[in-house]
């Protein structure tokens, strides 16, 4: 029989760097989860992605046990890494701060595909390109057609 869920916690934590300080400690402590056990498991599973911001969804059960799902880094963070920027443009409609290519957009879309609500790489690329435009990045070139 399945365990009864008592709550969900959504956090963004740097890979391999979970510790009991805020925001992790208070969020987990409020639900009665063993904070150190979560930190140990999270850091063990994200060692190869150290330093990257990772969204995590923690399912807390009635018996205070937990399970968690680690998602891929947010598209905005991946676009900043691809364009070597610290942050996007404060006025994205007026000031373009960098250029990304469709190849970079495709790489990000393929990496993020399992977390997006789309079925084809083309539609995922359009979503990533929209995020890039809203950050003040220009997508260079023409849209490659025929991807699956």
N, CA, C and O atoms as a GROMACS GRO file, in nm:
protein
  592
    1UNK      N    1   0.083  -0.118   0.000
    1UNK     CA    2   0.000   0.000   0.000
    1UNK      C    3   0.088   0.125   0.000
    1UNK      O    4   0.192   0.128   0.065
    2UNK      N    5   0.044   0.227  -0.073
    2UNK     CA    6   0.122   0.349  -0.086
    2UNK      C    7   0.117   0.432   0.043
    2UNK      O    8   0.019   0.429   0.117
    3UNK      N    9   0.225   0.504   0.068
    3UNK     CA   10   0.230   0.592   0.184
    3UNK      C   11   0.143   0.715   0.159
    3UNK      O   12   0.125   0.757   0.045
    4UNK      N   13   0.089   0.770   0.266
    4UNK     CA   14   0.005   0.888   0.254
    4UNK      C   15   0.092   1.013   0.256
    4UNK      O   16   0.176   1.030   0.344
    5UNK      N   17   0.073   1.100   0.157
    5UNK     CA   18   0.153   1.220   0.142
    5UNK      C   19   0.100   1.329   0.236
    5UNK      O   20  -0.021   1.354   0.241
    6UNK      N   21   0.191   1.394   0.310
    6UNK     CA   22   0.148   1.503   0.397
    6UNK      C   23   0.181   1.640   0.339
    6UNK      O   24   0.126   1.740   0.383
    7UNK      N   25   0.271   1.646   0.240
    7UNK     CA   26   0.303   1.775   0.181
    7UNK      C   27   0.412   1.768   0.076
    7UNK      O   28   0.486   1.670   0.067
    8UNK      N   29   0.420   1.875  -0.003
    8UNK     CA   30   0.524   1.891  -0.104
    8UNK      C   31   0.603   2.016  -0.073
    8UNK      O   32   0.547   2.117  -0.030
    9UNK      N   33   0.733   2.010  -0.094
    9UNK     CA   34   0.820   2.126  -0.075
    9UNK      C   35   0.898   2.145  -0.204
    9UNK      O   36   0.961   2.052  -0.254
   10UNK      N   37   0.894   2.266  -0.258
   10UNK     CA   38   0.971   2.297  -0.379
   10UNK      C   39   1.080   2.397  -0.343
   10UNK      O   40   1.052   2.504  -0.288
   11UNK      N   41   1.205   2.360  -0.373
   11UNK     CA   42   1.320   2.445  -0.344
   11UNK      C   43   1.415   2.449  -0.463
   11UNK      O   44   1.408   2.364  -0.552
   12UNK      N   45   1.502   2.550  -0.464
   12UNK     CA   46   1.612   2.554  -0.560
   12UNK      C   47   1.740   2.558  -0.479
   12UNK      O   48   1.764   2.652  -0.403
   13UNK      N   49   1.822   2.455  -0.496
   13UNK     CA   50   1.944   2.440  -0.416
   13UNK      C   51   2.062   2.418  -0.511
   13UNK      O   52   2.048   2.351  -0.613
   14UNK      N   53   2.177   2.474  -0.476
   14UNK     CA   54   2.297   2.448  -0.557
   14UNK      C   55   2.339   2.303  -0.537
   14UNK      O   56   2.339   2.251  -0.426
   15UNK      N   57   2.376   2.239  -0.647
   15UNK     CA   58   2.416   2.099  -0.645
   15UNK      C   59   2.533   2.074  -0.552
   15UNK      O   60   2.633   2.145  -0.557
   16UNK      N   61   2.521   1.972  -0.467
   16UNK     CA   62   2.627   1.934  -0.375
   16UNK      C   63   2.647   2.031  -0.260
   16UNK      O   64   2.744   2.020  -0.186
   17UNK      N   65   2.555   2.128  -0.244
   17UNK     CA   66   2.575   2.231  -0.141
   17UNK      C   67   2.456   2.247  -0.048
   17UNK      O   68   2.436   2.354   0.008
   18UNK      N   69   2.376   2.143  -0.031
   18UNK     CA   70   2.263   2.152   0.061
   18UNK      C   71   2.315   2.149   0.204
   18UNK      O   72   2.397   2.065   0.239
   19UNK      N   73   2.267   2.241   0.286
   19UNK     CA   74   2.302   2.244   0.428
   19UNK      C   75   2.181   2.289   0.508
   19UNK      O   76   2.085   2.341   0.450
   20UNK      N   77   2.182   2.271   0.639
   20UNK     CA   78   2.064   2.300   0.720
   20UNK      C   79   2.027   2.448   0.734
   20UNK      O   80   1.925   2.480   0.794
   21UNK      N   81   2.107   2.537   0.680
   21UNK     CA   82   2.076   2.680   0.690
   21UNK      C   83   1.958   2.714   0.598
   21UNK      O   84   1.922   2.634   0.512
   22UNK      N   85   1.899   2.832   0.616
   22UNK     CA   86   1.787   2.870   0.528
   22UNK      C   87   1.831   2.871   0.382
   22UNK      O   88   1.946   2.906   0.355
   23UNK      N   89   1.746   2.836   0.289
   23UNK     CA   90   1.604   2.806   0.299
   23UNK      C   91   1.575   2.658   0.328
   23UNK      O   92   1.460   2.623   0.356
   24UNK      N   93   1.675   2.571   0.322
   24UNK     CA   94   1.652   2.427   0.333
   24UNK      C   95   1.603   2.388   0.472
   24UNK      O   96   1.500   2.322   0.485
   25UNK      N   97   1.675   2.428   0.576
   25UNK     CA   98   1.643   2.388   0.713
   25UNK      C   99   1.502   2.424   0.758
   25UNK      O  100   1.428   2.336   0.800
   26UNK      N  101   1.463   2.552   0.750
   26UNK     CA  102   1.329   2.589   0.795
   26UNK      C  103   1.217   2.522   0.715
   26UNK      O  104   1.114   2.485   0.771
   27UNK      N  105   1.236   2.508   0.583
   27UNK     CA  106   1.132   2.447   0.500
   27UNK      C  107   1.111   2.300   0.538
   27UNK      O  108   0.998   2.254   0.547
   28UNK      N  109   1.220   2.228   0.559
   28UNK     CA  110   1.209   2.087   0.594
   28UNK      C  111   1.169   2.068   0.741
   28UNK      O  112   1.091   1.978   0.773
   29UNK      N  113   1.222   2.152   0.828
   29UNK     CA  114   1.190   2.142   0.970
   29UNK      C  115   1.043   2.164   0.999
   29UNK      O  116   0.988   2.101   1.089
   30UNK      N  117   0.979   2.252   0.923
   30UNK     CA  118   0.837   2.279   0.942
   30UNK      C  119   0.751   2.156   0.913
   30UNK      O  120   0.643   2.141   0.969
   31UNK      N  121   0.799   2.069   0.825
   31UNK     CA  122   0.726   1.946   0.790
   31UNK      C  123   0.772   1.826   0.873
   31UNK      O  124   0.715   1.718   0.861
   32UNK      N  125   0.874   1.845   0.957
   32UNK     CA  126   0.920   1.738   1.044
   32UNK      C  127   1.016   1.640   0.978
   32UNK      O  128   1.034   1.528   1.026
   33UNK      N  129   1.079   1.682   0.869
   33UNK     CA  130   1.172   1.596   0.796
   33UNK      C  131   1.310   1.602   0.862
   33UNK      O  132   1.348   1.707   0.915
   34UNK      N  133   1.384   1.492   0.860
   34UNK     CA  134   1.520   1.488   0.910
   34UNK      C  135   1.608   1.568   0.812
   34UNK      O  136   1.639   1.521   0.703
   35UNK      N  137   1.648   1.686   0.853
   35UNK     CA  138   1.718   1.780   0.765
   35UNK      C  139   1.855   1.726   0.722
   35UNK      O  140   1.890   1.734   0.605
   36UNK      N  141   1.930   1.672   0.815
   36UNK     CA  142   2.064   1.623   0.782
   36UNK      C  143   2.058   1.503   0.687
   36UNK      O  144   2.144   1.489   0.600
   37UNK      N  145   1.957   1.418   0.704
   37UNK     CA  146   1.942   1.303   0.613
   37UNK      C  147   1.914   1.350   0.471
   37UNK      O  148   1.969   1.296   0.376
   38UNK      N  149   1.826   1.451   0.457
   38UNK     CA  150   1.798   1.506   0.325
   38UNK      C  151   1.924   1.566   0.264
   38UNK      O  152   1.956   1.540   0.148
   39UNK      N  153   1.997   1.647   0.342
   39UNK     CA  154   2.118   1.712   0.291
   39UNK      C  155   2.220   1.608   0.244
   39UNK      O  156   2.282   1.626   0.140
   40UNK      N  157   2.237   1.501   0.321
   40UNK     CA  158   2.332   1.396   0.286
   40UNK      C  159   2.292   1.328   0.155
   40UNK      O  160   2.375   1.308   0.067
   41UNK      N  161   2.163   1.293   0.142
   41UNK     CA  162   2.116   1.226   0.019
   41UNK      C  163   2.124   1.320  -0.101
   41UNK      O  164   2.168   1.279  -0.208
   42UNK      N  165   2.081   1.445  -0.084
   42UNK     CA  166   2.083   1.542  -0.194
   42UNK      C  167   2.225   1.566  -0.242
   42UNK      O  168   2.251   1.564  -0.363
   43UNK      N  169   2.317   1.590  -0.149
   43UNK     CA  170   2.456   1.617  -0.187
   43UNK      C  171   2.519   1.496  -0.255
   43UNK      O  172   2.600   1.512  -0.347
   44UNK      N  173   2.482   1.376  -0.212
   44UNK     CA  174   2.534   1.255  -0.275
   44UNK      C  175   2.486   1.238  -0.418
   44UNK      O  176   2.561   1.197  -0.505
   45UNK      N  177   2.358   1.271  -0.442
   45UNK     CA  178   2.301   1.254  -0.576
   45UNK      C  179   2.337   1.368  -0.670
   45UNK      O  180   2.321   1.353  -0.792
   46UNK      N  181   2.385   1.482  -0.619
   46UNK     CA  182   2.414   1.597  -0.706
   46UNK      C  183   2.562   1.634  -0.708
   46UNK      O  184   2.596   1.745  -0.747
   47UNK      N  185   2.650   1.542  -0.667
   47UNK     CA  186   2.793   1.572  -0.666
   47UNK      C  187   2.846   1.609  -0.804
   47UNK      O  188   2.930   1.699  -0.816
   48UNK      N  189   2.798   1.542  -0.909
   48UNK     CA  190   2.849   1.569  -1.044
   48UNK      C  191   2.796   1.701  -1.100
   48UNK      O  192   2.847   1.749  -1.201
   49UNK      N  193   2.696   1.761  -1.036
   49UNK     CA  194   2.642   1.889  -1.081
   49UNK      C  195   2.672   1.998  -0.977
   49UNK      O  196   2.591   2.088  -0.957
   50UNK      N  197   2.785   1.990  -0.914
   50UNK     CA  198   2.820   2.082  -0.807
   50UNK      C  199   2.820   2.226  -0.857
   50UNK      O  200   2.875   2.257  -0.962
   51UNK      N  201   2.757   2.314  -0.778
   51UNK     CA  202   2.755   2.456  -0.811
   51UNK      C  203   2.639   2.500  -0.898
   51UNK      O  204   2.609   2.619  -0.905
   52UNK      N  205   2.571   2.407  -0.965
   52UNK     CA  206   2.458   2.443  -1.050
   52UNK      C  207   2.331   2.452  -0.967
   52UNK      O  208   2.309   2.371  -0.877
   53UNK      N  209   2.248   2.550  -0.997
   53UNK     CA  210   2.121   2.567  -0.928
   53UNK      C  211   2.024   2.461  -0.977
   53UNK      O  212   1.994   2.454  -1.096
   54UNK      N  213   1.973   2.378  -0.886
   54UNK     CA  214   1.886   2.267  -0.923
   54UNK      C  215   1.752   2.276  -0.850
   54UNK      O  216   1.749   2.281  -0.727
   55UNK      N  217   1.642   2.279  -0.924
   55UNK     CA  218   1.511   2.271  -0.859
   55UNK      C  219   1.490   2.130  -0.804
   55UNK      O  220   1.526   2.032  -0.869
   56UNK      N  221   1.431   2.120  -0.686
   56UNK     CA  222   1.404   1.990  -0.625
   56UNK      C  223   1.263   1.993  -0.567
   56UNK      O  224   1.222   2.090  -0.504
   57UNK      N  225   1.189   1.884  -0.590
   57UNK     CA  226   1.056   1.869  -0.534
   57UNK      C  227   1.062   1.757  -0.430
   57UNK      O  228   1.090   1.642  -0.463
   58UNK      N  229   1.035   1.792  -0.305
   58UNK     CA  230   1.043   1.697  -0.194
   58UNK      C  231   0.902   1.657  -0.155
   58UNK      O  232   0.819   1.741  -0.121
   59UNK      N  233   0.874   1.527  -0.160
   59UNK     CA  234   0.746   1.474  -0.116
   59UNK      C  235   0.763   1.423   0.026
   59UNK      O  236   0.845   1.336   0.053
   60UNK      N  237   0.685   1.479   0.117
   60UNK     CA  238   0.692   1.442   0.258
   60UNK      C  239   0.571   1.352   0.290
   60UNK      O  240   0.458   1.387   0.257
   61UNK      N  241   0.598   1.238   0.353
   61UNK     CA  242   0.491   1.144   0.387
   61UNK      C  243   0.450   1.161   0.533
   61UNK      O  244   0.519   1.226   0.611
   62UNK      N  245   0.336   1.103   0.570
   62UNK     CA  246   0.280   1.114   0.706
   62UNK      C  247   0.376   1.064   0.813
   62UNK      O  248   0.380   1.118   0.924
   63UNK      N  249   0.455   0.961   0.781
   63UNK     CA  250   0.548   0.906   0.880
   63UNK      C  251   0.681   0.982   0.884
   63UNK      O  252   0.780   0.931   0.938
   64UNK      N  253   0.684   1.103   0.829
   64UNK     CA  254   0.800   1.194   0.826
   64UNK      C  255   0.914   1.146   0.737
   64UNK      O  256   1.022   1.203   0.739
   65UNK      N  257   0.889   1.040   0.659
   65UNK     CA  258   0.989   1.001   0.559
   65UNK      C  259   0.970   1.091   0.438
   65UNK      O  260   0.871   1.164   0.429
   66UNK      N  261   1.063   1.087   0.344
   66UNK     CA  262   1.055   1.176   0.229
   66UNK      C  263   1.114   1.110   0.106
   66UNK      O  264   1.188   1.012   0.114
   67UNK      N  265   1.080   1.166  -0.009
   67UNK     CA  266   1.137   1.127  -0.138
   67UNK      C  267   1.154   1.257  -0.215
   67UNK      O  268   1.075   1.350  -0.197
   68UNK      N  269   1.253   1.264  -0.302
   68UNK     CA  270   1.268   1.388  -0.377
   68UNK      C  271   1.309   1.363  -0.521
   68UNK      O  272   1.373   1.263  -0.554
   69UNK      N  273   1.268   1.456  -0.607
   69UNK     CA  274   1.297   1.452  -0.750
   69UNK      C  275   1.382   1.575  -0.782
   69UNK      O  276   1.346   1.687  -0.746
   70UNK      N  277   1.495   1.552  -0.848
   70UNK     CA  278   1.583   1.661  -0.887
   70UNK      C  279   1.558   1.691  -1.035
   70UNK      O  280   1.565   1.601  -1.119
   71UNK      N  281   1.529   1.816  -1.065
   71UNK     CA  282   1.503   1.858  -1.203
   71UNK      C  283   1.630   1.918  -1.262
   71UNK      O  284   1.728   1.941  -1.190
   72UNK      N  285   1.628   1.944  -1.393
   72UNK     CA  286   1.743   2.007  -1.457
   72UNK      C  287   1.743   2.157  -1.426
   72UNK      O  288   1.639   2.213  -1.392
   73UNK      N  289   1.859   2.223  -1.436
   73UNK     CA  290   1.867   2.366  -1.403
   73UNK      C  291   1.768   2.450  -1.486
   73UNK      O  292   1.736   2.412  -1.598
   74UNK      N  293   1.721   2.561  -1.431
   74UNK     CA  294   1.628   2.647  -1.504
   74UNK      C  295   1.686   2.696  -1.636
   74UNK      O  296   1.807   2.713  -1.649
   75UNK      N  297   1.598   2.719  -1.733
   75UNK     CA  298   1.642   2.763  -1.866
   75UNK      C  299   1.717   2.895  -1.856
   75UNK      O  300   1.819   2.913  -1.922
   76UNK      N  301   1.669   2.988  -1.773
   76UNK     CA  302   1.735   3.118  -1.760
   76UNK      C  303   1.880   3.102  -1.712
   76UNK      O  304   1.968   3.172  -1.761
   77UNK      N  305   1.903   3.012  -1.619
   77UNK     CA  306   2.039   2.989  -1.568
   77UNK      C  307   2.126   2.930  -1.678
   77UNK      O  308   2.242   2.969  -1.693
   78UNK      N  309   2.071   2.836  -1.755
   78UNK     CA  310   2.150   2.775  -1.864
   78UNK      C  311   2.180   2.877  -1.973
   78UNK      O  312   2.289   2.874  -2.031
   79UNK      N  313   2.086   2.969  -2.002
   79UNK     CA  314   2.111   3.074  -2.101
   79UNK      C  315   2.220   3.170  -2.053
   79UNK      O  316   2.303   3.213  -2.132
   80UNK      N  317   2.220   3.203  -1.925
   80UNK     CA  318   2.324   3.290  -1.872
   80UNK      C  319   2.461   3.223  -1.883
   80UNK      O  320   2.560   3.290  -1.914
   81UNK      N  321   2.467   3.091  -1.857
   81UNK     CA  322   2.594   3.018  -1.872
   81UNK      C  323   2.638   3.017  -2.018
   81UNK      O  324   2.757   3.035  -2.047
   82UNK      N  325   2.544   2.995  -2.110
   82UNK     CA  326   2.578   2.988  -2.253
   82UNK      C  327   2.628   3.122  -2.305
   82UNK      O  328   2.714   3.127  -2.394
   83UNK      N  329   2.574   3.233  -2.251
   83UNK     CA  330   2.612   3.365  -2.300
   83UNK      C  331   2.720   3.432  -2.214
   83UNK      O  332   2.759   3.545  -2.242
   84UNK      N  333   2.767   3.363  -2.110
   84UNK     CA  334   2.871   3.414  -2.020
   84UNK      C  335   2.830   3.547  -1.956
   84UNK      O  336   2.911   3.640  -1.949
   85UNK      N  337   2.706   3.556  -1.909
   85UNK     CA  338   2.657   3.676  -1.842
   85UNK      C  339   2.630   3.647  -1.695
   85UNK      O  340   2.613   3.532  -1.655
   86UNK      N  341   2.627   3.753  -1.615
   86UNK     CA  342   2.588   3.741  -1.474
   86UNK      C  343   2.437   3.753  -1.459
   86UNK      O  344   2.377   3.684  -1.376
   87UNK      N  345   2.375   3.842  -1.540
   87UNK     CA  346   2.231   3.860  -1.535
   87UNK      C  347   2.182   3.913  -1.670
   87UNK      O  348   2.261   3.956  -1.753
   88UNK      N  349   2.052   3.908  -1.689
   88UNK     CA  350   1.992   3.953  -1.813
   88UNK      C  351   1.981   4.105  -1.818
   88UNK      O  352   2.026   4.174  -1.727
   89UNK      N  353   1.920   4.156  -1.924
   89UNK     CA  354   1.905   4.299  -1.943
   89UNK      C  355   1.794   4.354  -1.854
   89UNK      O  356   1.690   4.290  -1.839
   90UNK      N  357   1.815   4.473  -1.794
   90UNK     CA  358   1.707   4.534  -1.716
   90UNK      C  359   1.592   4.584  -1.805
   90UNK      O  360   1.479   4.598  -1.759
   91UNK      N  361   1.622   4.612  -1.931
   91UNK     CA  362   1.520   4.654  -2.029
   91UNK      C  363   1.533   4.565  -2.152
   91UNK      O  364   1.592   4.607  -2.252
   92UNK      N  365   1.480   4.442  -2.148
   92UNK     CA  366   1.502   4.347  -2.257
   92UNK      C  367   1.444   4.390  -2.391
   92UNK      O  368   1.493   4.346  -2.495
   93UNK      N  369   1.342   4.474  -2.390
   93UNK     CA  370   1.285   4.518  -2.518
   93UNK      C  371   1.368   4.626  -2.584
   93UNK      O  372   1.356   4.648  -2.705
   94UNK      N  373   1.453   4.697  -2.508
   94UNK     CA  374   1.535   4.804  -2.562
   94UNK      C  375   1.682   4.768  -2.572
   94UNK      O  376   1.747   4.793  -2.674
   95UNK      N  377   1.735   4.709  -2.467
   95UNK     CA  378   1.879   4.682  -2.459
   95UNK      C  379   1.906   4.532  -2.469
   95UNK      O  380   1.875   4.457  -2.377
   96UNK      N  381   1.963   4.491  -2.580
   96UNK     CA  382   2.003   4.351  -2.596
   96UNK      C  383   2.145   4.338  -2.543
   96UNK      O  384   2.234   4.415  -2.581
   97UNK      N  385   2.167   4.239  -2.455
   97UNK     CA  386   2.297   4.229  -2.387
   97UNK      C  387   2.389   4.121  -2.442
   97UNK      O  388   2.509   4.124  -2.418
   98UNK      N  389   2.334   4.025  -2.517
   98UNK     CA  390   2.418   3.917  -2.569
   98UNK      C  391   2.346   3.846  -2.682
   98UNK      O  392   2.229   3.872  -2.711
   99UNK      N  393   2.420   3.755  -2.746
   99UNK     CA  394   2.366   3.676  -2.857
   99UNK      C  395   2.387   3.529  -2.825
   99UNK      O  396   2.494   3.488  -2.780
  100UNK      N  397   2.282   3.449  -2.850
  100UNK     CA  398   2.294   3.303  -2.842
  100UNK      C  399   2.255   3.248  -2.978
  100UNK      O  400   2.175   3.307  -3.050
  101UNK      N  401   2.312   3.134  -3.014
  101UNK     CA  402   2.283   3.073  -3.143
  101UNK      C  403   2.172   2.970  -3.128
  101UNK      O  404   2.140   2.927  -3.017
  102UNK      N  405   2.113   2.931  -3.240
  102UNK     CA  406   2.009   2.828  -3.236
  102UNK      C  407   2.066   2.694  -3.191
  102UNK      O  408   1.993   2.614  -3.133
  103UNK      N  409   2.195   2.670  -3.216
  103UNK     CA  410   2.257   2.546  -3.170
  103UNK      C  411   2.261   2.542  -3.017
  103UNK      O  412   2.235   2.438  -2.956
  104UNK      N  413   2.294   2.657  -2.954
  104UNK     CA  414   2.294   2.664  -2.808
  104UNK      C  415   2.152   2.647  -2.755
  104UNK      O  416   2.131   2.577  -2.655
  105UNK      N  417   2.055   2.710  -2.821
  105UNK     CA  418   1.915   2.697  -2.781
  105UNK      C  419   1.871   2.551  -2.791
  105UNK      O  420   1.801   2.501  -2.703
  106UNK      N  421   1.912   2.483  -2.898
  106UNK     CA  422   1.874   2.343  -2.916
  106UNK      C  423   1.936   2.255  -2.807
  106UNK      O  424   1.870   2.165  -2.755
  107UNK      N  425   2.061   2.279  -2.772
  107UNK     CA  426   2.127   2.203  -2.666
  107UNK      C  427   2.053   2.220  -2.533
  107UNK      O  428   2.030   2.122  -2.462
  108UNK      N  429   2.017   2.344  -2.500
  108UNK     CA  430   1.944   2.370  -2.376
  108UNK      C  431   1.806   2.306  -2.380
  108UNK      O  432   1.762   2.247  -2.281
  109UNK      N  433   1.738   2.315  -2.494
  109UNK     CA  434   1.603   2.257  -2.508
  109UNK      C  435   1.606   2.106  -2.492
  109UNK      O  436   1.518   2.048  -2.428
  110UNK      N  437   1.707   2.041  -2.550
  110UNK     CA  438   1.717   1.894  -2.537
  110UNK      C  439   1.747   1.853  -2.393
  110UNK      O  440   1.697   1.751  -2.345
  111UNK      N  441   1.829   1.933  -2.324
  111UNK     CA  442   1.861   1.901  -2.184
  111UNK      C  443   1.740   1.922  -2.093
  111UNK      O  444   1.723   1.850  -1.995
  112UNK      N  445   1.657   2.019  -2.125
  112UNK     CA  446   1.544   2.056  -2.040
  112UNK      C  447   1.414   1.988  -2.084
  112UNK      O  448   1.311   2.005  -2.018
  113UNK      N  449   1.417   1.912  -2.192
  113UNK     CA  450   1.297   1.854  -2.254
  113UNK      C  451   1.209   1.777  -2.154
  113UNK      O  452   1.086   1.789  -2.159
  114UNK      N  453   1.267   1.698  -2.067
  114UNK     CA  454   1.187   1.614  -1.977
  114UNK      C  455   1.110   1.697  -1.874
  114UNK      O  456   1.012   1.649  -1.818
  115UNK      N  457   1.154   1.822  -1.848
  115UNK     CA  458   1.087   1.908  -1.751
  115UNK      C  459   0.988   2.006  -1.814
  115UNK      O  460   0.911   2.070  -1.743
  116UNK      N  461   0.990   2.018  -1.947
  116UNK     CA  462   0.900   2.112  -2.014
  116UNK      C  463   0.770   2.043  -2.052
  116UNK      O  464   0.763   1.921  -2.063
  117UNK      N  465   0.667   2.125  -2.073
  117UNK     CA  466   0.538   2.069  -2.112
  117UNK      C  467   0.519   2.079  -2.264
  117UNK      O  468   0.426   2.144  -2.312
  118UNK      N  469   0.609   2.015  -2.338
  118UNK     CA  470   0.600   2.011  -2.483
  118UNK      C  471   0.644   1.873  -2.532
  118UNK      O  472   0.709   1.798  -2.459
  119UNK      N  473   0.609   1.842  -2.656
  119UNK     CA  474   0.633   1.708  -2.707
  119UNK      C  475   0.745   1.700  -2.810
  119UNK      O  476   0.801   1.592  -2.830
  120UNK      N  477   0.780   1.810  -2.876
  120UNK     CA  478   0.885   1.807  -2.977
  120UNK      C  479   0.999   1.900  -2.938
  120UNK      O  480   0.982   1.993  -2.858
  121UNK      N  481   1.115   1.874  -2.994
  121UNK     CA  482   1.232   1.959  -2.969
  121UNK      C  483   1.207   2.097  -3.028
  121UNK      O  484   1.251   2.197  -2.971
  122UNK      N  485   1.137   2.106  -3.143
  122UNK     CA  486   1.106   2.236  -3.203
  122UNK      C  487   1.029   2.325  -3.106
  122UNK      O  488   1.064   2.441  -3.087
  123UNK      N  489   0.925   2.270  -3.044
  123UNK     CA  490   0.845   2.351  -2.952
  123UNK      C  491   0.927   2.386  -2.827
  123UNK      O  492   0.912   2.496  -2.772
  124UNK      N  493   1.012   2.296  -2.782
  124UNK     CA  494   1.099   2.326  -2.668
  124UNK      C  495   1.197   2.437  -2.704
  124UNK      O  496   1.226   2.524  -2.621
  125UNK      N  497   1.249   2.435  -2.826
  125UNK     CA  498   1.341   2.540  -2.870
  125UNK      C  499   1.270   2.675  -2.874
  125UNK      O  500   1.330   2.777  -2.838
  126UNK      N  501   1.144   2.677  -2.916
  126UNK     CA  502   1.069   2.803  -2.919
  126UNK      C  503   1.048   2.857  -2.777
  126UNK      O  504   1.053   2.978  -2.756
  127UNK      N  505   1.024   2.768  -2.682
  127UNK     CA  506   1.008   2.810  -2.542
  127UNK      C  507   1.139   2.869  -2.489
  127UNK      O  508   1.138   2.972  -2.422
  128UNK      N  509   1.251   2.803  -2.518
  128UNK     CA  510   1.382   2.851  -2.471
  128UNK      C  511   1.414   2.984  -2.538
  128UNK      O  512   1.466   3.075  -2.473
  129UNK      N  513   1.384   2.998  -2.667
  129UNK     CA  514   1.409   3.123  -2.738
  129UNK      C  515   1.325   3.236  -2.679
  129UNK      O  516   1.371   3.350  -2.671
  130UNK      N  517   1.202   3.207  -2.639
  130UNK     CA  518   1.117   3.308  -2.576
  130UNK      C  519   1.176   3.354  -2.443
  130UNK      O  520   1.172   3.473  -2.411
  131UNK      N  521   1.229   3.262  -2.367
  131UNK     CA  522   1.295   3.298  -2.240
  131UNK      C  523   1.417   3.385  -2.269
  131UNK      O  524   1.442   3.483  -2.198
  132UNK      N  525   1.493   3.349  -2.372
  132UNK     CA  526   1.611   3.427  -2.409
  132UNK      C  527   1.571   3.571  -2.446
  132UNK      O  528   1.635   3.666  -2.403
  133UNK      N  529   1.466   3.585  -2.525
  133UNK     CA  530   1.420   3.719  -2.564
  133UNK      C  531   1.375   3.799  -2.441
  133UNK      O  532   1.402   3.919  -2.433
  134UNK      N  533   1.308   3.734  -2.347
  134UNK     CA  534   1.261   3.806  -2.229
  134UNK      C  535   1.376   3.844  -2.135
  134UNK      O  536   1.357   3.925  -2.045
  135UNK      N  537   1.493   3.787  -2.156
  135UNK     CA  538   1.611   3.821  -2.077
  135UNK      C  539   1.699   3.924  -2.147
  135UNK      O  540   1.799   3.969  -2.091
  136UNK      N  541   1.662   3.963  -2.269
  136UNK     CA  542   1.741   4.060  -2.343
  136UNK      C  543   1.851   3.997  -2.426
  136UNK      O  544   1.949   4.063  -2.460
  137UNK      N  545   1.835   3.869  -2.459
  137UNK     CA  546   1.931   3.800  -2.545
  137UNK      C  547   1.875   3.792  -2.686
  137UNK      O  548   1.754   3.775  -2.704
  138UNK      N  549   1.959   3.803  -2.785
  138UNK     CA  550   1.919   3.789  -2.924
  138UNK      C  551   1.953   3.648  -2.969
  138UNK      O  552   2.063   3.598  -2.944
  139UNK      N  553   1.857   3.583  -3.037
  139UNK     CA  554   1.883   3.450  -3.091
  139UNK      C  555   1.927   3.469  -3.235
  139UNK      O  556   1.852   3.521  -3.318
  140UNK      N  557   2.051   3.427  -3.265
  140UNK     CA  558   2.114   3.454  -3.394
  140UNK      C  559   2.086   3.341  -3.493
  140UNK      O  560   2.086   3.223  -3.456
  141UNK      N  561   2.062   3.377  -3.618
  141UNK     CA  562   2.042   3.280  -3.724
  141UNK      C  563   1.895   3.256  -3.753
  141UNK      O  564   1.808   3.329  -3.705
  142UNK      N  565   1.869   3.153  -3.834
  142UNK     CA  566   1.731   3.118  -3.867
  142UNK      C  567   1.694   2.990  -3.794
  142UNK      O  568   1.779   2.906  -3.765
  143UNK      N  569   1.566   2.977  -3.764
  143UNK     CA  570   1.517   2.861  -3.689
  143UNK      C  571   1.539   2.735  -3.771
  143UNK      O  572   1.490   2.727  -3.884
  144UNK      N  573   1.612   2.634  -3.719
  144UNK     CA  574   1.631   2.511  -3.793
  144UNK      C  575   1.502   2.428  -3.791
  144UNK      O  576   1.449   2.399  -3.684
  145UNK      N  577   1.455   2.390  -3.907
  145UNK     CA  578   1.330   2.313  -3.914
  145UNK      C  579   1.361   2.166  -3.931
  145UNK      O  580   1.471   2.128  -3.972
  146UNK      N  581   1.264   2.083  -3.898
  146UNK     CA  582   1.277   1.939  -3.921
  146UNK      C  583   1.332   1.862  -3.804
  146UNK      O  584   1.367   1.745  -3.819
  147UNK      N  585   1.342   1.923  -3.686
  147UNK     CA  586   1.385   1.849  -3.566
  147UNK      C  587   1.270   1.768  -3.512
  147UNK      O  588   1.154   1.806  -3.529
  148UNK      N  589   1.300   1.658  -3.445
  148UNK     CA  590   1.194   1.579  -3.384
  148UNK      C  591   1.203   1.591  -3.238
  148UNK      O  592   1.122   1.532  -3.166
   0.00000   0.00000   0.00000
